Amino acid sequence: MAINELCSELIGPALKEEFDLEPIGQPALVTPADVLAEGMTPGEGEFEVVVQCDVWPDIRWKEMEGKEKPYAGLTGKYRRKPFDQARFDAALRDLAERYARLEPYDDGEVRPLAMGDACVVNMTGYLANPDGSKGEPLPDAASGDNVEVILGTGRYMEGLVEGLVGGTVGQVKTVSVRFPDALRNKELAGKQAVFDVEILSASRRILPELTDEFADQVRPGLTVETLKEELRKAVDSQDAQEYVPARNEALGKALAEVMEVEVPETLVTNQAR
């Protein structure tokens, strides 16, 4: 009814502005709307209604001997998995990878590409036929010249790095790959393809040692110990997100021991939902 809609729009804000009360849920009319409507003439006189609602309760802190603020220094206990050392090691390794330097192979050195190396290649791609042979040429965007490829797992489409390992400068390798299912180009996503890859140059990738000089390169003023500490905190913070509900529950139990509060029925009902 219109009365219910009007009350819904006006009563909540009025309680906050005039009485500084924060209602929980929707205030309810004491007198049913249809009864109020019978004695109401639109446009004439004032219209008064009585409502009932629960409001947020006041908190009373228990008196604790020797403590002015009973809630200060509260602790709670909850279980969480140990620190993820493997993730920390991987993050530290990835950081070092960003600062790797390239050392070109010596002139005339014929050395097969190995995992961890880098190379520059020209790539010409084709869709794969059912038997794995070359089919229709891929769009230009899927091929490319002077493309840098770092030989590491999980960096590119499946099969590219594995197909280049063992290749040498000047060689053209025919590599079978599979485009990722999540590729933006839905016409190629999940498809098999064949690339002719010409290896133009090759380099060793030299990872920096974990020293204070390296840490200062990452951010001026860092030492290797403070770098590791920041990285450890970042990894631990990510893991901690999984345990936020358990942590909050533990703190809630600790708070319940030092406070007195009457929980409104509406709040209990809303929580149960």
C-alpha positions as a printed Julia matrix, in Angstrom:
273×3 Matrix{Float64}:
  0.0     0.0     0.0
  1.0     3.65   -0.46
  1.2     4.13    3.33
  3.76    1.34    3.65
  5.85    2.79    0.83
  5.66    6.28    2.34
  6.71    5.04    5.78
  9.54    3.03    4.25
 10.95    6.19    2.64
 10.44    8.62    5.56
 10.65    6.82    8.89
 14.2     5.5     8.68
 15.77    8.88    7.84
 13.58   10.63   10.45
 14.78    8.29   13.21
 18.38    9.03   12.3
 18.03   12.81   11.94
 15.69   13.61   14.86
 16.5    10.9    17.4
 19.99    9.78   16.36
 18.77    6.19   16.2
 20.03    3.63   13.73
 17.23    1.15   13.03
 17.97   -2.49   12.32
 15.9    -3.72    9.45
 12.66   -2.09    8.38
 10.56   -0.21   11.02
  7.08   -1.75   11.34
  3.76    0.06   11.8
  2.08   -0.62   15.15
 -1.34    0.07   13.62
 -1.89   -1.83   10.37
 -1.79    0.3     7.22
 -5.34   -0.58    6.18
 -6.69    0.63    9.54
 -4.72    3.87    9.26
 -6.08    4.4     5.77
 -9.67    4.29    6.98
 -9.21    7.4     9.12
 -7.05    9.31    6.71
 -8.18   12.03    4.28
 -5.49   12.86    1.72
 -4.38   16.51    1.81
 -6.1    17.28    5.15
 -4.4    17.61    8.52
 -1.28   15.94    9.85
 -0.7    12.28    9.65
  0.85   10.56   12.67
  1.96    6.97   12.91
  3.53    4.85   15.62
  6.28    2.44   14.61
  8.38   -0.12   16.38
 11.87   -1.23   15.44
 15.04   -2.58   16.93
 18.04   -0.26   17.1
 21.71   -0.98   17.45
 22.44   -1.69   21.12
 24.78    0.15   23.45
 27.86   -1.75   24.53
 28.8    -1.93   28.19
 32.31   -3.02   29.02
 32.9    -5.26   32.02
 35.15   -3.96   34.75
 38.49   -5.73   34.56
 40.95   -5.42   37.43
 44.0    -3.43   36.42
 42.56   -2.46   33.03
 41.09    0.92   32.17
 40.08   -0.35   28.73
 39.04   -4.02   28.95
 39.23   -4.45   25.18
 42.85   -3.27   24.92
 45.33   -6.03   24.19
 42.75   -8.75   23.51
 44.05  -11.89   21.88
 42.37  -14.8    20.16
 43.53  -18.17   18.89
 42.79  -19.85   15.57
 44.49  -22.42   13.38
 46.1   -21.65   10.03
 48.48  -23.54    7.78
 52.25  -23.0     8.12
 54.07  -20.34    6.15
 54.18  -21.23    2.44
 57.94  -21.47    1.92
 57.51  -22.79   -1.63
 55.52  -19.69   -2.64
 58.12  -17.45   -1.01
 60.95  -19.17   -2.88
 59.03  -18.89   -6.17
 58.34  -15.16   -5.57
 62.02  -14.52   -4.81
 63.04  -16.42   -7.93
 60.52  -14.5   -10.07
 61.9   -11.22   -8.72
 65.43  -12.23   -9.67
 64.17  -13.24  -13.13
 63.03   -9.66  -13.74
 66.59   -8.43  -13.3
 68.33  -11.12  -15.35
 70.95   -9.87  -17.79
 71.6   -11.32  -21.21
 75.03  -12.56  -22.27
 75.12  -13.33  -26.02
 76.75  -16.53  -27.17
 80.3   -16.0   -28.39
 80.69  -15.39  -32.11
 80.97  -18.73  -33.85
 79.86  -20.65  -30.75
 77.41  -23.35  -31.75
 75.57  -24.14  -28.55
 72.12  -25.76  -28.36
 69.46  -23.69  -26.59
 68.73  -24.84  -23.04
 66.06  -24.03  -20.49
 66.78  -20.64  -18.97
 68.32  -19.23  -22.17
 66.79  -16.49  -24.32
 66.58  -16.18  -28.08
 65.24  -13.85  -30.77
 63.18  -15.54  -33.47
 61.0   -15.04  -36.52
 57.75  -16.99  -36.29
 55.4   -18.01  -39.09
 52.3   -19.91  -37.97
 49.72  -22.22  -39.47
 46.65  -23.94  -38.16
 47.34  -27.64  -37.71
 45.56  -30.22  -39.84
 44.1   -33.27  -38.07
 47.29  -35.21  -38.93
 49.48  -32.43  -37.41
 50.7   -31.03  -40.71
 50.53  -27.34  -41.69
 47.12  -26.0   -42.67
 45.88  -22.48  -43.31
 48.24  -19.6   -42.38
 47.51  -17.93  -39.06
 46.61  -14.23  -38.89
 49.61  -11.9   -38.87
 48.93  -11.08  -35.22
 49.64  -14.7   -34.3
 53.04  -14.67  -36.05
 55.88  -12.17  -35.76
 59.47  -11.13  -36.47
 62.22  -10.4   -33.95
 60.25  -11.96  -31.1
 62.18  -12.5   -27.87
 61.5   -15.89  -26.3
 62.7   -16.83  -22.82
 62.98  -20.57  -22.42
 61.03  -21.18  -19.23
 58.03  -23.32  -18.33
 54.57  -21.79  -18.43
 55.57  -18.61  -20.24
 54.06  -19.18  -23.67
 51.64  -21.4   -25.55
 52.11  -25.06  -24.79
 54.87  -26.66  -26.88
 56.78  -23.55  -28.04
 59.59  -23.59  -25.48
 59.9   -27.37  -25.57
 60.2   -27.23  -29.36
 63.0   -24.67  -29.27
 65.18  -26.43  -26.69
 68.16  -27.93  -28.49
 67.9   -25.54  -31.45
 70.85  -23.47  -32.65
 71.26  -20.03  -34.22
 70.4   -20.07  -37.92
 68.22  -23.14  -37.62
 64.53  -23.17  -38.55
 62.56  -25.36  -36.12
 59.07  -26.64  -36.87
 57.2   -26.54  -33.6
 53.74  -27.9   -32.75
 51.85  -25.81  -30.18
 48.44  -25.5   -28.58
 46.85  -22.09  -27.99
 45.54  -21.5   -24.43
 41.83  -22.07  -23.84
 41.59  -18.59  -22.3
 43.05  -16.84  -25.35
 41.23  -13.58  -26.19
 40.99  -14.63  -29.84
 38.21  -17.19  -29.46
 38.78  -18.46  -33.01
 42.23  -19.68  -31.98
 41.58  -20.55  -28.32
 42.37  -24.2   -27.65
 43.44  -24.85  -31.28
 46.51  -26.79  -32.4
 48.99  -24.92  -34.62
 52.36  -25.37  -36.28
 55.08  -22.69  -36.34
 58.21  -22.39  -38.42
 60.6   -20.68  -36.01
 63.87  -19.23  -37.31
 66.39  -18.72  -34.51
 68.17  -15.4   -35.15
 70.27  -15.06  -31.98
 70.72  -16.68  -28.61
 71.86  -15.53  -25.18
 72.48  -16.9   -21.75
 70.32  -15.36  -19.05
 72.4   -14.59  -15.96
 70.35  -14.21  -12.77
 71.66  -11.74  -10.2
 73.01  -12.95   -6.9
 70.86  -12.13   -3.89
 73.04   -9.43   -2.39
 72.51   -6.0    -0.85
 73.48   -4.48   -4.21
 70.67   -6.4    -5.92
 68.17   -5.37   -3.21
 69.17   -1.72   -3.64
 68.55   -2.1    -7.38
 65.02   -3.33   -6.65
 64.42   -0.29   -4.44
 67.02    2.13   -3.17
 67.73    1.6     0.52
 66.71   -2.06    0.65
 69.09   -4.74    1.89
 68.75   -8.38    1.02
 67.35   -9.06    4.49
 64.75   -6.27    4.38
 63.83   -7.37    0.83
 63.21  -10.92    2.01
 61.26   -9.65    5.01
 58.96   -7.53    2.83
 58.47  -10.42    0.43
 57.76  -12.78    3.33
 55.12  -10.4     4.7
 53.5   -10.11    1.25
 53.31  -13.89    0.85
 52.01  -14.34    4.39
 49.4   -11.6     3.87
 48.07  -13.4     0.8
 47.79  -16.67    2.71
 46.17  -14.92    5.68
 43.15  -13.86    3.57
 41.95  -17.47    3.66
 41.75  -17.34    7.45
 40.06  -13.96    7.95
 36.72  -15.57    9.0
 38.47  -17.8    11.56
 40.48  -14.83   12.87
 37.36  -12.67   13.2
 35.52  -15.46   15.01
 38.4   -15.8    17.48
 38.43  -12.06   18.14
 34.64  -12.06   18.49
 34.85  -14.71   21.2
 37.52  -12.71   23.03
 35.36   -9.56   22.86
 32.33  -11.44   24.16
 34.27  -12.16   27.35
 34.7    -8.48   28.22
 31.46   -6.88   27.04
 27.81   -6.9    27.99
 25.21   -6.26   25.32
 21.6    -7.2    24.67
 21.38   -8.46   21.11
 18.12   -7.36   19.41
 15.91  -10.11   18.03
 16.01   -8.56   14.56
 19.8    -8.8    14.49
 19.66  -12.47   15.48
 17.09  -13.16   12.77
 19.08  -11.34   10.1
 22.23  -13.22   11.07
 20.4   -16.55   10.9
 19.35  -15.81    7.33
